[in-house]
Amino acid sequence: MERFGEAAAGGIAMREQSRRMALCAMMAALGTAVLMMGGLIPLATFCAPALAALALVPVQVEYGRKYALGVYVATAALGLILCADREAALVFACLGHYPAIRDRFNRIRPRALRVAAKLLLFDLCAGIAFALAALVVGFAALFAEYAELGAAGIAAFVVIANVTLLLYDRFLAVGTLLYERKIRPRLKRRA
């Protein structure tokens, strides 16, 4: 009788592990598909990585940061290999981890320090993305493209990017809450 209980417990653990792997694989595939669709629309170079990163939210809520970062790495690798829009894939590779690590930043008090830390990380990762893009495309071509903006245009671009991150952070908070309160209970009932 004791063996039966151990076998049943082993079967439940195996089923949970299978669910975990299935969810992670589906979210990595979804994120990659969104990145690939970003190449179809010229303006989606920055939107597609942000939308692809949303695939990390269910994994983060269900299984934690470690699994969400695993999905991020898989999606980034697949994106860099498969996506026609290399810039979108590079943006995701440098910035797509944010939903997985966001909860760590939310523990920082006071709020001003938390916001400053988030913006600092974003600017650092965006700088890395820019440097990598310059290496791939060539410094001359990339700097020529941005030189047309001028110093004021570049400053405005950086400010808009930082404001966009704060709006995205708020969107993630609402999206995570929506997932936890509306979607997750429905999925649990079906399982």
C-alpha positions in Angstrom: 0.0 0.0 0.0 2.9 2.3 0.8 4.4 1.7 -2.7 1.1 2.7 -4.3 1.2 6.0 -2.4 4.8 6.7 -3.5 4.0 5.8 -7.1 1.0 8.1 -7.0 3.1 10.9 -5.6 5.7 10.3 -8.3 3.0 10.5 -11.0 1.7 13.8 -9.6 5.2 15.2 -9.5 5.8 14.0 -13.1 2.6 15.6 -14.3 3.5 18.9 -12.7 6.9 18.8 -14.3 5.3 18.1 -17.6 2.9 21.1 -17.2 5.8 23.3 -16.3 7.8 22.3 -19.3 4.8 22.6 -21.6 4.0 26.1 -20.4 7.6 27.2 -20.7 7.9 25.8 -24.2 4.6 27.3 -25.3 5.5 30.8 -24.0 9.0 30.6 -25.6 7.3 29.7 -28.9 4.7 32.5 -28.5 7.4 35.0 -27.8 9.5 33.9 -30.8 6.4 34.1 -33.0 5.6 37.6 -31.9 9.2 38.6 -32.6 9.1 37.1 -36.0 5.8 38.9 -36.8 7.6 42.1 -35.8 9.6 41.9 -39.0 6.4 42.3 -41.1 5.6 45.8 -39.9 8.4 48.4 -39.9 7.3 50.2 -36.8 7.2 46.9 -34.8 10.9 46.9 -34.2 10.4 48.1 -30.7 6.8 47.0 -30.1 7.4 43.3 -31.0 10.1 42.8 -28.3 7.9 44.4 -25.7 4.9 42.2 -26.6 7.1 39.1 -26.8 8.3 39.8 -23.3 4.7 39.6 -22.0 5.0 35.8 -22.6 7.2 35.7 -19.5 4.4 36.9 -17.2 2.5 33.6 -16.9 5.7 31.7 -16.3 6.9 34.2 -13.7 3.6 34.0 -11.9 3.3 30.2 -12.0 6.9 29.0 -11.6 9.0 32.0 -10.6 12.0 34.0 -11.9 14.2 31.0 -12.7 11.8 29.5 -15.2 10.9 32.9 -16.6 14.6 33.7 -17.3 14.9 30.3 -18.9 12.0 31.2 -21.3 13.7 34.6 -21.9 17.0 32.9 -22.9 15.2 30.4 -25.2 13.2 33.1 -26.8 16.2 35.4 -27.3 18.2 32.6 -28.8 15.4 31.6 -31.2 14.7 35.2 -32.1 18.4 35.8 -32.9 18.5 32.7 -35.1 15.1 32.9 -36.8 13.9 36.5 -36.9 14.2 38.5 -40.1 14.3 41.7 -38.2 17.6 41.4 -36.4 17.2 44.7 -34.6 14.0 43.6 -32.9 15.6 40.3 -31.9 18.6 42.2 -30.5 16.3 44.6 -28.6 14.6 41.6 -27.1 17.9 39.9 -26.3 19.0 43.0 -24.4 15.7 44.2 -22.8 13.3 41.2 -22.8 14.4 40.0 -19.4 12.6 42.9 -17.7 9.3 41.1 -16.8 11.2 38.3 -15.1 13.3 40.6 -12.9 10.8 43.3 -12.3 9.6 41.9 -9.0 13.1 42.3 -7.6 13.0 46.0 -8.4 9.6 46.4 -6.9 11.0 45.6 -3.5 13.3 48.7 -3.5 12.1 51.5 -1.2 11.5 54.4 -1.5 9.6 54.7 -4.8 12.0 57.3 -6.3 14.9 55.0 -5.8 13.0 52.1 -7.3 12.1 54.2 -10.4 15.7 55.4 -10.7 17.0 51.8 -10.5 14.6 50.6 -13.2 15.6 53.5 -15.5 19.3 52.9 -14.9 19.0 49.3 -15.8 16.9 50.1 -18.9 19.4 52.7 -20.1 22.3 50.4 -19.5 20.7 47.6 -21.4 19.6 49.9 -24.2 23.2 51.2 -24.4 24.4 47.6 -24.7 21.9 47.0 -27.5 23.0 50.1 -29.3 26.7 49.0 -29.0 26.0 45.5 -30.3 23.9 46.9 -33.2 26.8 49.2 -34.0 29.2 46.2 -34.1 26.8 44.2 -36.3 25.7 47.0 -38.7 28.9 49.1 -38.4 29.5 52.2 -36.3 29.6 54.5 -39.3 26.2 53.5 -40.7 24.4 53.5 -37.3 25.9 56.8 -36.2 25.0 58.4 -39.6 21.4 57.3 -39.0 21.3 58.9 -35.6 23.3 62.0 -36.6 20.3 63.1 -38.6 18.4 63.5 -35.4 20.9 65.9 -33.9 21.7 66.2 -30.1 18.2 67.5 -29.3 16.5 64.7 -31.2 18.7 62.0 -29.5 17.9 63.5 -26.1 14.2 63.5 -26.9 14.5 59.9 -28.1 16.1 58.9 -24.8 13.5 60.7 -22.7 10.6 59.1 -24.7 12.2 55.7 -24.3 12.4 56.1 -20.6 8.8 57.3 -20.3 7.8 54.3 -22.4 9.6 52.0 -20.0 7.6 53.5 -17.1 4.4 53.1 -19.0 5.4 49.5 -19.9 6.1 48.8 -16.3 2.7 50.0 -15.3 1.2 47.9 -18.1 3.1 44.9 -16.7 1.7 45.5 -13.3 -1.9 45.7 -14.6 -1.3 42.7 -16.9 0.1 40.6 -14.1 -2.8 41.4 -11.8 -5.2 40.6 -14.6 -3.5 37.3 -15.2 -3.5 36.4 -11.4 -7.1 37.4 -10.8 -9.0 36.6 -14.0 -7.1 34.2 -16.2 -5.3 32.0 -13.7 -8.5 31.0 -11.8 -10.1 29.9 -15.1 -7.1 27.8 -16.0 -7.0 26.2 -12.6 -10.6 25.2 -12.9 -10.0 23.5 -16.2 -6.9 21.6 -15.0 
